[in-house]
Amino acid sequence: MTSPPMLQERIRLLQYVGTPESNNFRFVWVIAKNLDVSTAISIREQGNKCSPRIAPAVYQDENYEFLGEADIDNRTMQYVFQGHTLRDALVAQCASP
């Protein structure tokens, strides 16, 4: 995350505080095409209602996991691997405990 093009990028982390019992929900990772978008945890650019809804995301490839963020409406994900931005299709959603 220290290469020159990435120095200006904002970094977002999803931290699960509490327990499924105290929050009455838990986080699960699902394939974007199976996502119920009404339960997705997402953010928009402040002051821009037309911006895409962005959610924390994880991509798994063999023995590796890459954290990134997903554009929920377009069902795409961005993550960085060896200094290059790549795309795939996994996003986070809430589920009942």
C-alpha positions as CSV (number, residue, x, y, z in Angstrom):
1,M,0.0,0.0,0.0
2,T,3.0,2.3,-0.2
3,S,3.5,2.5,-4.0
4,P,3.1,6.1,-5.3
5,P,-0.3,5.6,-7.0
6,M,-1.8,4.1,-3.8
7,L,-0.5,6.7,-1.3
8,Q,-3.5,8.8,-2.0
9,E,-6.0,6.0,-1.6
10,R,-8.3,5.8,1.4
11,I,-8.1,2.5,3.3
12,R,-11.2,1.1,4.9
13,L,-11.3,-1.8,7.4
14,L,-14.4,-3.7,8.5
15,Q,-14.2,-4.5,12.2
16,Y,-16.9,-6.7,13.8
17,V,-17.6,-5.3,17.3
18,G,-19.7,-7.4,19.7
19,T,-21.1,-10.9,19.1
20,P,-23.8,-12.2,16.8
21,E,-26.0,-12.6,19.9
22,S,-25.5,-9.0,21.2
23,N,-25.8,-7.5,17.7
24,N,-28.6,-9.8,16.5
25,F,-26.7,-10.4,13.2
26,R,-23.3,-11.7,12.0
27,F,-21.2,-11.0,9.0
28,V,-20.8,-13.6,6.2
29,W,-18.9,-13.5,2.9
30,V,-21.0,-14.4,-0.1
31,I,-20.5,-14.5,-3.9
32,A,-21.8,-11.2,-5.4
33,K,-24.3,-12.8,-7.7
34,N,-25.9,-14.4,-4.6
35,L,-26.0,-11.2,-2.6
36,D,-29.2,-9.8,-1.2
37,V,-28.3,-6.2,-1.8
38,S,-30.7,-5.0,0.9
39,T,-28.5,-6.6,3.6
40,A,-25.1,-5.5,2.2
41,I,-22.9,-3.3,4.4
42,S,-22.0,-0.4,2.1
43,I,-21.0,3.2,2.0
44,R,-21.3,6.0,-0.6
45,E,-19.1,9.0,-1.4
46,Q,-20.1,11.7,1.0
47,G,-22.4,14.2,-0.7
48,N,-22.7,12.1,-3.9
49,K,-25.9,10.1,-4.0
50,C,-25.0,8.9,-7.5
51,S,-21.8,7.3,-6.4
52,P,-21.6,3.5,-6.3
53,R,-22.3,1.6,-3.1
54,I,-19.0,0.3,-1.9
55,A,-18.7,-2.7,0.5
56,P,-15.7,-4.4,2.2
57,A,-14.8,-7.5,0.3
58,V,-12.5,-10.5,0.3
59,Y,-11.2,-12.6,-2.6
60,Q,-9.9,-16.1,-2.1
61,D,-7.5,-17.8,-4.4
62,E,-6.0,-21.1,-3.4
63,N,-4.3,-20.5,-0.1
64,Y,-4.5,-16.6,-0.2
65,E,-7.1,-14.1,0.8
66,F,-7.1,-10.5,-0.5
67,L,-9.0,-7.7,1.1
68,G,-10.6,-5.0,-1.0
69,E,-13.8,-3.3,-1.7
70,A,-16.8,-4.2,-3.9
71,D,-19.1,-2.0,-6.1
72,I,-22.4,-3.7,-5.0
73,D,-24.5,-2.4,-7.9
74,N,-22.1,-3.5,-10.6
75,R,-21.1,-6.7,-8.7
76,T,-17.4,-6.1,-9.1
77,M,-14.5,-6.0,-6.6
78,Q,-11.2,-4.3,-6.5
79,Y,-8.1,-5.5,-4.6
80,V,-4.4,-5.1,-5.0
81,F,-2.0,-8.0,-5.8
82,Q,1.7,-7.3,-6.4
83,G,1.1,-3.6,-7.0
84,H,-1.7,-4.1,-9.5
85,T,-5.4,-3.4,-9.0
86,L,-7.5,-6.5,-9.9
87,R,-11.2,-7.2,-10.0
88,D,-13.4,-10.1,-9.0
89,A,-16.9,-10.6,-7.5
90,L,-17.3,-11.3,-3.8
91,V,-19.0,-9.0,-1.2
92,A,-20.0,-9.0,2.5
93,Q,-23.5,-9.1,3.8
94,C,-25.3,-9.4,7.1
95,A,-27.0,-12.6,8.1
96,S,-29.3,-13.6,11.0
97,P,-27.4,-15.4,13.8
